[in-house]
Amino acid sequence: MVREWSQQSSLMGLDSSKFPIIMDSPFGSLDEIYRRQIAKSIPKLANQLVVLVTKTQWRNEVEKEINSYINKQYILVYHSPKQDCQLDSIFLDEIKYPLVKKSQNEFEYTEIITVGNYNY
């Protein structure tokens, strides 16, 4: 749709390949064959691609296919005020990053951390 709109609009100086694509959970309930095929294809769709995935969606074939295309990678860390929150983490490049942490106050919030710049 952006490609069609930008071709019709005289206000735009950029072609449609300059627009980023943002995908939320594109690997949701796919089996490993389809995850691999999608992971091979989506980096070719645009110059900029933002993919939001869960820890289980990022495993194995998706990480292997997309890893070489990554310029910046971020983790969304959920801070839970619940006493019984279940902590969670992920290993990326042999570094452990938190996914769910106990909040240091009574507030619930999400923190964005850059992979590679995390203070352990």
N, C-alpha and C positions, 0 to 999 in steps of 0.2 A: 504494500500500500504506500509506503514511504517513497519507493522508487517511482511509482506512478504519479504521486502528488508532486514530487520534486521536478519531474519532467514537465508538468503542466504549469508549475508556478514560476513566474518571472522574477519573484523575489529571492529565489534560492540561487546561489552561485555555486553550490556544491552538488556533485552528483550523488546518487543514492548510496554508493559504496562508502561514503564518508560517515554514514549514520551507524551508531552502535546497535547491536541486537542484545536485548536483555532477556534471559530465559530463566524461569524459576522451576526447578525440579524437572528438567526435560527427560530424565532417566527414570522417573517415578516407579512404575510397576513393570518395567521392561525386563525381559530375560537377558542373559549375558550376550547373546548373539546380536540382539537389537541395540543394546547399550553400546556395544563396540561399533556397530555401523553408524549410529547417531553420533557417537564421540568422534569418529573419523570425519564425518560430514560437517558438523556445525562450525569448526574453525574456518571453513572455506566460505561461510555465508557473509561475513563482513570483516572490515578492517579491525573493528573493536567488537569484542564479545564479552558480555558479563553473564556468567553462569552461576546460579545459586543452587547448591546441592547439599544434601544431607551427608553425613558420614558414610552411610551404607550405599548411597548412590555414587560416591566418589571412589569406591573400592576398585581394585584390580584393573579391568579393561578400560574403564573410563579414565582413570589416572594415567595409565600407560599411553593411551591415545592422545590425550590433551596436554599432558605435562610439558611437552616441548614447545607448545604455543603460549605458555603462561608468561606474562610480563610482570604482573602484580597479582598477589594472592592474599586474601584476607580471611580471617576467622571471625564469625559472629559469636561472641561469648555471652551466654545467658546467665545473668546473676539472679538467683532465686532467693527470696526472703523466707521461704518455707524451711522449717526446722528439719524436715525429713526429705529434703531435695536429694535426688540421685545425681551424684557428680559424674561427669563424662569428659572424655578427652579424645584426641586423635593424634597419631604420629604422622608427621610430614617431614621427609628428609631426615628421619631418625630423631626428630625433635618432638617432644610431647607438648601439645597445645591444649588448653582447656576449652571445652565446649559448654559445659554447665558448671557453675561455681556457686557456692553459698555467698549470698550478698553480705557485705560487711555492715549493712544497716537494714532498715525495714522496707527498703524499696526494691522493686523489681525493675531491672533494666538490661539492656544489651550493650555490650562494648565491642567495638571493632578493633581488632589488632592485625597488624601486618605480619604475614608469615616471613620469617627471617629476621625480624626486628623485635622479637618477643623476649622480654626479660624473664628468664626462668625463675 
